[in-house]
Amino acid sequence: MTAQAEHAPHRALRIGALGASRIADLSIIEAAAETGDELAVVAARDPERARQYAREKGFTAAAETYEQVIADDSLDLIYVGLPNGLHAEWTARALDAGRNVLVEKPFAANLAEFDRVAARLEHSTGWAWEAFHYADHPGVHRLIDLVRSGAIGEVRAIDVHMEMPDPGADDPRWNFDLAGGTLMDLGCYAIHALLLLGDAVGDDAPGGAGLPAGAELTLETAHVQPYAPDARLDATVVAELRLGGVPATIRTSMESDWNFGLRVTGSLGEVVLPNFVKPQEDGRLIVRTTTGAGVEERVEALGSVSSYTYQLQRIRAAVRSGERGAAGIARSRRTMALIDEIYTATGLPLRPGRLTD
């Protein structure tokens, strides 16, 4: 049975996409094929590129400009899959037009720009969601349930890796003016995951997981390896934080081997998601516990459905119900604030924002 058959909400969304991007293949195009939502229109910097992309990917139409997509009253959702530095500007424009927006992470280039976008939410008839799709996957839900239940005892440490090989010198993720750097593109997942754990696992957990309710995530130390061609950019960042009283480490790099692992270690064992942001490639959840007989390992298979599919299902339900999830926006803001704090602690400049009002 497909995810669509299991979880289909009511009435398909008509989706307009800004950007003929690679990430849109997973986040919107493949996800919509699973959920049954409609790829209505796409726009790109080059209109001919948009027309070609629409033909290849199954969009009904291509628009000449981003503004034309935003002006389309028939659309239920605008997907912003542009380079990082353009996210805030076009999310703000869409909200000003009363649209619902799913914006790729990072939401903005810095905290001040984030707040300029978030201010629109008070008056817009639309809403915005940052695309932290991993949080919608059953693997993350299961990890949280295991930690809360006390299956690994009292939480002692959390480690998150977000590492990948160099995407190439011409990739916009190596462009400072487009809000590039590994912390912006990858490390945001690690910070957000720690915040999610802190919000979900607290003193009220049945097994006494050992995190205070709503545990605050604080930065202790951070170290950076700059990108050689542009020292304003971070190629690798290692940060030591505390989630309540629990040490938490994040390592993020765009000059490494692939590693998107999340590990929570407790007094009785550990639970691991080897690829928490791409569970369709590795859908295992591994639980290791120590007993009198030694270390016992259990592997749970959580399926091959993409986390992007679960995300689009949730967004559709929110759009149709009119839900305006303030908790998600608040977590996104805390993520952005910690990114700024880490850049400041390592002596790197904040990414420049484009939105000025």
Secondary structure, DSSP 8 states (H G I E B T S, - for coil): --HHHHH--SS--EEEEE---SHHIIIIIIHHHHHT-EEEEEE-SSHHHHHHHHHHHT-SEE-SSHHHHHT-TT-SEEEE-S-GGGHHHHHHHHHHTT--EEE-SSSSSSHHHHHHHHGGGGT-SS-EEE--GGGGSHHHHHHHHHHHHTTT-SEEEEEEEEE-----TTSGGG-GGGT-SHIIIIIHHHHHHHHHHHHHS-TTSTT--S--TT--EEEEEEEEEEETTEEEEEEEEEEEEEETTEEEEEEEESSS--BB-EEEEESSEEEEETBTT-TTT--EEEEEEEETTEEEEEEEE--S--HHHHHHHHHHHHHHHT---HHHHHHHHHHHHHHHHHHHHHT----------
